[in-house]
Amino acid sequence: MVIIFPEGTRVARGQTRKYGLSGALLAEAAARLVVPVSHNAGDFWPRRGIMKKPGTVRLIIGEPIQAAAKIPSAQ
């Protein structure tokens, strides 16, 4: 199993950044599916913050997807 954070860093709650392609390219080269996972850890450890707050981190695990379908040059 390989875990890749495609945004490269944490982002503020409700914000997004452009995703990197390295994870999708790796999955395509290895002929593997990508399992998207999201979490709310930023609610308790905000970007540019050193202090952590107590709370429950929740994960959402999506359905596996084909990486090649998400790579612009593969379409």
N, CA, C and O atoms as CSV, one atom per row, in Angstrom:
chain,resi,resn,atom,element,x,y,z
A,1,MET,N,N,0.840,-1.161,0.000
A,1,MET,CA,C,0.000,0.000,0.000
A,1,MET,C,C,0.896,1.239,0.000
A,1,MET,O,O,1.911,1.286,0.695
A,2,VAL,N,N,0.510,2.223,-0.778
A,2,VAL,CA,C,1.208,3.503,-0.836
A,2,VAL,C,C,0.184,4.590,-0.561
A,2,VAL,O,O,-0.898,4.589,-1.148
A,3,ILE,N,N,0.516,5.512,0.324
A,3,ILE,CA,C,-0.377,6.638,0.617
A,3,ILE,C,C,0.268,7.897,0.072
A,3,ILE,O,O,1.424,8.200,0.367
A,4,ILE,N,N,-0.502,8.632,-0.732
A,4,ILE,CA,C,-0.006,9.876,-1.326
A,4,ILE,C,C,-1.024,10.972,-1.054
A,4,ILE,O,O,-2.225,10.775,-1.243
A,5,PHE,N,N,-0.548,12.111,-0.615
A,5,PHE,CA,C,-1.392,13.273,-0.414
A,5,PHE,C,C,-1.243,14.156,-1.653
A,5,PHE,O,O,-0.257,14.884,-1.766
A,6,PRO,N,N,-2.192,14.109,-2.580
A,6,PRO,CA,C,-2.017,14.774,-3.870
A,6,PRO,C,C,-1.994,16.293,-3.813
A,6,PRO,O,O,-1.534,16.931,-4.760
A,7,GLU,N,N,-2.484,16.897,-2.719
A,7,GLU,CA,C,-2.426,18.343,-2.621
A,7,GLU,C,C,-1.051,18.813,-2.160
A,7,GLU,O,O,-0.722,19.991,-2.299
A,8,GLY,N,N,-0.248,17.907,-1.613
A,8,GLY,CA,C,1.107,18.234,-1.194
A,8,GLY,C,C,1.206,18.823,0.190
A,8,GLY,O,O,2.279,18.772,0.791
A,9,THR,N,N,0.135,19.379,0.722
A,9,THR,CA,C,0.130,19.960,2.056
A,9,THR,C,C,-1.304,20.077,2.527
A,9,THR,O,O,-2.247,19.877,1.762
A,10,ARG,N,N,-1.451,20.401,3.783
A,10,ARG,CA,C,-2.801,20.610,4.298
A,10,ARG,C,C,-3.359,21.910,3.741
A,10,ARG,O,O,-2.608,22.843,3.454
A,11,VAL,N,N,-4.661,21.969,3.590
A,11,VAL,CA,C,-5.325,23.190,3.140
A,11,VAL,C,C,-6.377,23.564,4.171
A,11,VAL,O,O,-6.835,22.723,4.945
A,12,ALA,N,N,-6.751,24.829,4.170
A,12,ALA,CA,C,-7.764,25.297,5.112
A,12,ALA,C,C,-9.099,24.613,4.840
A,12,ALA,O,O,-9.397,24.248,3.703
A,13,ARG,N,N,-9.892,24.445,5.880
A,13,ARG,CA,C,-11.208,23.815,5.759
A,13,ARG,C,C,-12.037,24.522,4.683
A,13,ARG,O,O,-12.111,25.750,4.637
A,14,GLY,N,N,-12.653,23.717,3.827
A,14,GLY,CA,C,-13.492,24.262,2.762
A,14,GLY,C,C,-12.733,24.719,1.532
A,14,GLY,O,O,-13.352,25.135,0.552
A,15,GLN,N,N,-11.414,24.654,1.553
A,15,GLN,CA,C,-10.590,25.078,0.419
A,15,GLN,C,C,-10.030,23.855,-0.287
A,15,GLN,O,O,-9.920,22.783,0.309
A,16,THR,N,N,-9.683,24.012,-1.528
A,16,THR,CA,C,-9.016,22.946,-2.271
A,16,THR,C,C,-7.816,23.542,-2.991
A,16,THR,O,O,-7.707,24.757,-3.156
A,17,ARG,N,N,-6.935,22.675,-3.407
A,17,ARG,CA,C,-5.786,23.059,-4.218
A,17,ARG,C,C,-5.762,22.147,-5.430
A,17,ARG,O,O,-6.466,21.138,-5.480
A,18,LYS,N,N,-4.959,22.508,-6.386
A,18,LYS,CA,C,-4.784,21.650,-7.543
A,18,LYS,C,C,-4.078,20.374,-7.096
A,18,LYS,O,O,-3.064,20.424,-6.399
A,19,TYR,N,N,-4.621,19.240,-7.502
A,19,TYR,CA,C,-4.021,17.957,-7.135
A,19,TYR,C,C,-2.848,17.641,-8.048
A,19,TYR,O,O,-2.887,17.923,-9.245
A,20,GLY,N,N,-1.810,17.055,-7.476
A,20,GLY,CA,C,-0.676,16.574,-8.258
A,20,GLY,C,C,-1.049,15.280,-8.964
A,20,GLY,O,O,-1.985,14.597,-8.550
A,21,LEU,N,N,-0.336,14.940,-10.011
A,21,LEU,CA,C,-0.619,13.737,-10.793
A,21,LEU,C,C,0.210,12.527,-10.375
A,21,LEU,O,O,-0.018,11.425,-10.875
A,22,SER,N,N,1.169,12.712,-9.468
A,22,SER,CA,C,2.097,11.622,-9.169
A,22,SER,C,C,1.392,10.353,-8.688
A,22,SER,O,O,1.774,9.256,-9.095
A,23,GLY,N,N,0.390,10.471,-7.848
A,23,GLY,CA,C,-0.328,9.294,-7.359
A,23,GLY,C,C,-1.060,8.570,-8.463
A,23,GLY,O,O,-1.034,7.341,-8.531
A,24,ALA,N,N,-1.717,9.328,-9.334
A,24,ALA,CA,C,-2.439,8.724,-10.451
A,24,ALA,C,C,-1.471,8.063,-11.429
A,24,ALA,O,O,-1.748,6.980,-11.946
A,25,LEU,N,N,-0.339,8.712,-11.683
A,25,LEU,CA,C,0.656,8.135,-12.588
A,25,LEU,C,C,1.249,6.852,-12.019
A,25,LEU,O,O,1.463,5.882,-12.746
A,26,LEU,N,N,1.514,6.853,-10.709
A,26,LEU,CA,C,2.039,5.660,-10.052
A,26,LEU,C,C,1.020,4.512,-10.121
A,26,LEU,O,O,1.381,3.377,-10.431
A,27,ALA,N,N,-0.239,4.811,-9.835
A,27,ALA,CA,C,-1.281,3.781,-9.888
A,27,ALA,C,C,-1.441,3.234,-11.306
A,27,ALA,O,O,-1.611,2.030,-11.497
A,28,GLU,N,N,-1.387,4.119,-12.290
A,28,GLU,CA,C,-1.513,3.672,-13.679
A,28,GLU,C,C,-0.332,2.768,-14.058
A,28,GLU,O,O,-0.521,1.717,-14.670
A,29,ALA,N,N,0.876,3.181,-13.692
A,29,ALA,CA,C,2.064,2.386,-14.030
A,29,ALA,C,C,2.049,1.027,-13.334
A,29,ALA,O,O,2.558,0.047,-13.878
A,30,ALA,N,N,1.475,0.963,-12.148
A,30,ALA,CA,C,1.415,-0.289,-11.393
A,30,ALA,C,C,0.151,-1.089,-11.695
A,30,ALA,O,O,-0.058,-2.169,-11.142
A,31,ALA,N,N,-0.692,-0.547,-12.579
A,31,ALA,CA,C,-1.968,-1.187,-12.932
A,31,ALA,C,C,-2.819,-1.446,-11.682
A,31,ALA,O,O,-3.346,-2.541,-11.490
A,32,ARG,N,N,-2.938,-0.433,-10.851
A,32,ARG,CA,C,-3.716,-0.525,-9.612
A,32,ARG,C,C,-4.801,0.541,-9.591
A,32,ARG,O,O,-4.713,1.548,-10.293
A,33,LEU,N,N,-5.812,0.309,-8.785
A,33,LEU,CA,C,-6.873,1.288,-8.588
A,33,LEU,C,C,-6.450,2.296,-7.526
A,33,LEU,O,O,-5.565,2.028,-6.713
A,34,VAL,N,N,-7.089,3.445,-7.545
A,34,VAL,CA,C,-6.885,4.473,-6.531
A,34,VAL,C,C,-8.089,4.444,-5.602
A,34,VAL,O,O,-9.233,4.433,-6.058
A,35,VAL,N,N,-7.833,4.432,-4.307
A,35,VAL,CA,C,-8.909,4.493,-3.323
A,35,VAL,C,C,-8.863,5.882,-2.687
A,35,VAL,O,O,-7.967,6.163,-1.892
A,36,PRO,N,N,-9.820,6.758,-3.027
A,36,PRO,CA,C,-9.802,8.106,-2.453
A,36,PRO,C,C,-10.227,8.087,-0.983
A,36,PRO,O,O,-11.175,7.400,-0.604
A,37,VAL,N,N,-9.508,8.854,-0.170
A,37,VAL,CA,C,-9.806,8.959,1.253
A,37,VAL,C,C,-9.779,10.439,1.626
A,37,VAL,O,O,-8.867,11.165,1.230
A,38,SER,N,N,-10.766,10.881,2.380
A,38,SER,CA,C,-10.750,12.249,2.896
A,38,SER,C,C,-10.910,12.195,4.412
A,38,SER,O,O,-11.388,11.204,4.963
A,39,HIS,N,N,-10.506,13.270,5.073
A,39,HIS,CA,C,-10.597,13.319,6.537
A,39,HIS,C,C,-10.808,14.755,6.985
A,39,HIS,O,O,-10.651,15.697,6.208
A,40,ASN,N,N,-11.164,14.900,8.242
A,40,ASN,CA,C,-11.392,16.223,8.803
A,40,ASN,C,C,-10.327,16.613,9.833
A,40,ASN,O,O,-10.605,17.404,10.734
A,41,ALA,N,N,-9.137,16.077,9.711
A,41,ALA,CA,C,-8.072,16.357,10.676
A,41,ALA,C,C,-7.733,17.844,10.732
A,41,ALA,O,O,-7.248,18.328,11.755
A,42,GLY,N,N,-7.980,18.559,9.663
A,42,GLY,CA,C,-7.712,19.995,9.645
A,42,GLY,C,C,-8.553,20.773,10.639
A,42,GLY,O,O,-8.203,21.894,11.007
A,43,ASP,N,N,-9.665,20.187,11.080
A,43,ASP,CA,C,-10.473,20.843,12.111
A,43,ASP,C,C,-9.738,20.880,13.445
A,43,ASP,O,O,-10.005,21.745,14.279
A,44,PHE,N,N,-8.820,19.953,13.648
A,44,PHE,CA,C,-8.129,19.816,14.924
A,44,PHE,C,C,-6.648,20.183,14.848
A,44,PHE,O,O,-6.011,20.412,15.876
A,45,TRP,N,N,-6.104,20.240,13.638
A,45,TRP,CA,C,-4.718,20.626,13.434
A,45,TRP,C,C,-4.682,21.479,12.167
A,45,TRP,O,O,-4.356,20.984,11.089
A,46,PRO,N,N,-5.020,22.764,12.304
A,46,PRO,CA,C,-5.153,23.608,11.123
A,46,PRO,C,C,-3.833,23.870,10.409
A,46,PRO,O,O,-2.753,23.780,10.991
A,47,ARG,N,N,-3.961,24.192,9.143
A,47,ARG,CA,C,-2.793,24.554,8.355
A,47,ARG,C,C,-2.136,25.773,8.976
A,47,ARG,O,O,-2.814,26.671,9.475
A,48,ARG,N,N,-0.825,25.799,8.942
A,48,ARG,CA,C,-0.027,26.877,9.527
A,48,ARG,C,C,-0.271,27.004,11.032
A,48,ARG,O,O,-0.074,28.072,11.613
A,49,GLY,N,N,-0.695,25.922,11.645
A,49,GLY,CA,C,-0.903,25.931,13.084
A,49,GLY,C,C,-0.055,24.853,13.736
A,49,GLY,O,O,0.092,23.760,13.189
A,50,ILE,N,N,0.491,25.148,14.875
A,50,ILE,CA,C,1.303,24.167,15.567
A,50,ILE,C,C,0.497,23.495,16.683
A,50,ILE,O,O,0.792,22.367,17.077
A,51,MET,N,N,-0.518,24.197,17.185
A,51,MET,CA,C,-1.343,23.661,18.269
A,51,MET,C,C,-2.428,22.754,17.707
A,51,MET,O,O,-3.082,23.073,16.715
A,52,LYS,N,N,-2.597,21.632,18.360
A,52,LYS,CA,C,-3.648,20.693,17.985
A,52,LYS,C,C,-4.773,20.780,19.002
A,52,LYS,O,O,-4.529,20.987,20.191
A,53,LYS,N,N,-6.011,20.620,18.533
A,53,LYS,CA,C,-7.174,20.608,19.404
A,53,LYS,C,C,-7.689,19.181,19.534
A,53,LYS,O,O,-7.526,18.382,18.611
A,54,PRO,N,N,-8.302,18.851,20.654
A,54,PRO,CA,C,-8.870,17.508,20.792
A,54,PRO,C,C,-10.098,17.349,19.903
A,54,PRO,O,O,-10.800,18.318,19.612
A,55,GLY,N,N,-10.342,16.141,19.486
A,55,GLY,CA,C,-11.511,15.857,18.664
A,55,GLY,C,C,-11.393,14.493,18.019
A,55,GLY,O,O,-10.418,13.771,18.227
A,56,THR,N,N,-12.382,14.157,17.247
A,56,THR,CA,C,-12.419,12.873,16.548
A,56,THR,C,C,-12.188,13.095,15.064
A,56,THR,O,O,-12.949,13.806,14.408
A,57,VAL,N,N,-11.145,12.488,14.544
A,57,VAL,CA,C,-10.879,12.564,13.111
A,57,VAL,C,C,-11.740,11.507,12.418
A,57,VAL,O,O,-11.724,10.333,12.790
A,58,ARG,N,N,-12.477,11.935,11.426
A,58,ARG,CA,C,-13.355,11.032,10.684
A,58,ARG,C,C,-12.818,10.857,9.262
A,58,ARG,O,O,-12.389,11.814,8.618
A,59,LEU,N,N,-12.854,9.628,8.801
A,59,LEU,CA,C,-12.404,9.293,7.453
A,59,LEU,C,C,-13.598,8.952,6.583
A,59,LEU,O,O,-14.578,8.364,7.042
A,60,ILE,N,N,-13.497,9.330,5.324
A,60,ILE,CA,C,-14.447,8.883,4.315
A,60,ILE,C,C,-13.626,8.156,3.267
A,60,ILE,O,O,-12.725,8.735,2.660
A,61,ILE,N,N,-13.939,6.894,3.058
A,61,ILE,CA,C,-13.223,6.068,2.095
A,61,ILE,C,C,-14.138,5.856,0.900
A,61,ILE,O,O,-15.218,5.280,1.028
A,62,GLY,N,N,-13.699,6.327,-0.260
A,62,GLY,CA,C,-14.501,6.225,-1.468
A,62,GLY,C,C,-14.318,4.899,-2.185
A,62,GLY,O,O,-13.498,4.066,-1.798
A,63,GLU,N,N,-15.086,4.729,-3.215
A,63,GLU,CA,C,-14.972,3.540,-4.062
A,63,GLU,C,C,-13.696,3.625,-4.896
A,63,GLU,O,O,-13.316,4.716,-5.321
A,64,PRO,N,N,-13.030,2.503,-5.138
A,64,PRO,CA,C,-11.826,2.506,-5.981
A,64,PRO,C,C,-12.137,3.032,-7.386
A,64,PRO,O,O,-13.205,2.764,-7.937
A,65,ILE,N,N,-11.202,3.774,-7.950
A,65,ILE,CA,C,-11.366,4.336,-9.290
A,65,ILE,C,C,-10.136,4.022,-10.137
A,65,ILE,O,O,-9.047,3.797,-9.608
A,66,GLN,N,N,-10.318,4.009,-11.438
A,66,GLN,CA,C,-9.210,3.824,-12.380
A,66,GLN,C,C,-8.443,5.137,-12.483
A,66,GLN,O,O,-9.034,6.177,-12.774
A,67,ALA,N,N,-7.162,5.103,-12.253
A,67,ALA,CA,C,-6.348,6.315,-12.307
A,67,ALA,C,C,-6.257,6.871,-13.716
A,67,ALA,O,O,-6.279,8.088,-13.898
A,68,ALA,N,N,-6.155,6.013,-14.710
A,68,ALA,CA,C,-5.974,6.464,-16.094
A,68,ALA,C,C,-7.113,7.366,-16.547
A,68,ALA,O,O,-6.900,8.264,-17.361
A,69,ALA,N,N,-8.304,7.145,-16.040
A,69,ALA,CA,C,-9.451,7.963,-16.426
A,69,ALA,C,C,-9.333,9.389,-15.898
A,69,ALA,O,O,-10.031,10.280,-16.381
A,70,LYS,N,N,-8.469,9.620,-14.925
A,70,LYS,CA,C,-8.307,10.939,-14.309
A,70,LYS,C,C,-7.063,11.686,-14.778
A,70,LYS,O,O,-6.847,12.832,-14.383
A,71,ILE,N,N,-6.253,11.062,-15.605
A,71,ILE,CA,C,-5.024,11.683,-16.085
A,71,ILE,C,C,-5.322,12.345,-17.435
A,71,ILE,O,O,-5.743,11.665,-18.371
A,72,PRO,N,N,-5.109,13.659,-17.548
A,72,PRO,CA,C,-5.450,14.368,-18.790
A,72,PRO,C,C,-4.861,13.744,-20.053
A,72,PRO,O,O,-5.561,13.653,-21.061
A,73,SER,N,N,-3.616,13.316,-20.035
A,73,SER,CA,C,-3.000,12.767,-21.245
A,73,SER,C,C,-3.492,11.369,-21.578
A,73,SER,O,O,-3.287,10.897,-22.697
A,74,ALA,N,N,-4.147,10.686,-20.619
A,74,ALA,CA,C,-4.627,9.327,-20.848
A,74,ALA,C,C,-6.020,9.303,-21.445
A,74,ALA,O,O,-6.525,8.238,-21.801
A,75,GLN,N,N,-6.651,10.469,-21.558
A,75,GLN,CA,C,-8.029,10.502,-22.052
A,75,GLN,C,C,-8.078,10.641,-23.560
A,75,GLN,O,O,-9.162,10.684,-24.141
